[in-house]
Amino acid sequence: MTTQDTTTRPTTTPDTPATRYAPEHAPRLPWAELVPDVYKAMVRLDAAARQGVDPVLLELVKIRASQLNHCAFCLDMHTKDALAAGESVERIIQLSAWEESRHFYTEKEIAAIELTEAITVITEGFVPDEVYERAARHFEEADLARLIASITVINAWNRFAVTCRMVPGHYRPGGHK
């Protein structure tokens, strides 16, 4: 990752001058380099958790958790991975307002998104029974366990990235596998 004093990106039309964006922040701490054993363990945990989980559903879950956690680095990564996996721009855009855009998602996806929110924002001290039961109706027990593990793992990744101020914008799809 590099830090630049100013970033100039062209606008979408060639007739207008380039727009000057705010400078890119520097990462706070290169945690993966400092504790590579922890990073490698997280990568293994992530790989184990996602086995058998539909890749498009998994990216929706990762995007939603990252939205809730305000993790720009993971949003950058998982929106790009979702697009590369065939997800539509429209469904990604609507995800932050899924409750008003339910018709963009299947009942199974909604159950997974609700479960993601309940696990990510666990302010009540527990996942509500009705949220868990709705998810359990759409997923076999082993698949539900993998989904819960995947939600837990993305929340851990989000906390590393937010705390260490990892810089979004440089990720290329498939770059983390």
Number of C-alpha atoms within 10 A of each C-alpha: 11 9 12 11 9 11 13 11 11 12 12 8 8 8 7 9 10 13 11 12 11 11 12 15 14 14 18 13 14 12 16 13 10 10 10 11 11 13 16 12 11 17 16 11 14 20 13 13 20 19 13 11 15 11 16 17 18 21 23 23 26 27 28 26 27 25 17 15 18 15 24 20 20 27 22 19 23 24 21 18 23 22 15 14 14 10 18 12 12 9 15 20 11 15 20 15 11 18 14 10 12 14 11 16 16 10 14 16 19 21 21 27 27 21 25 28 19 19 20 20 16 12 9 8 9 10 18 13 9 10 17 17 13 17 23 18 12 16 17 11 12 10 18 18 14 19 26 17 17 24 26 19 20 24 23 14 20 25 16 17 23 19 14 15 18 22 22 18 14 10 17 12 16 12 8 9 7
